[in-house]
Amino acid sequence: MIIWTDLCTILTIILLIVVTGLIGHLAYRHWEVAASLVFVAILIAGFIFLPGALAEPVVEGNIDLNDRIVVFNADGTFSTEISFSVEIDGLEVLLPLIINGELVSEEEAIDHFLRTGEHLGMFSSIEEAEQFAEELHLRQERRYER
């Protein structure tokens, strides 16, 4: 799912690549140089704007992240998504600790999953679940920082 900030990032990368190519062509009058500069711009954009490839879940999550209840923290900040993973039936299951707007314990989150089947994704390894959780956190942070 692409959210507005992701779309803006993608458009910024495309604009960077196009402008770099035009500058290269205008400054050096050679399309070969422009093409080389565009290639370098693509590499730089990949390192700056795009984190590592997002881990693909074995089973997609079934929680609507666009409709999360905000939980206000003691320090004045707020959270929409806090998660942890646990191994269940050979898969690393990413579970939310915020359920229906309430921060719950890991045990309560596991019980909720066993009752409802709600999860953020199922992965083949702890590393993939952690990578996905971090990217999910960053996306939610960007979405709600406005």
FENVENBEL-V339070 format. One record per run of one state. SS is the DSSP state (h for helix, s for strand, l for the rest). FROM is the first residue (numbers start at 0). TO is the last residue. If there is no record, write none. Layout:
ss->{SS SS}
from->{FROM FROM}
to->{TO TO}
//
This chain:
ss->{l h l h l s l s l s l s l s l s l s l h l s l h l}
from->{0 3 28 30 48 58 60 70 72 77 79 82 88 90 96 97 99 101 103 105 116 120 123 125 144}
to->{2 27 29 47 57 59 69 71 76 78 81 87 89 95 96 98 100 102 104 115 119 122 124 143 145}
//
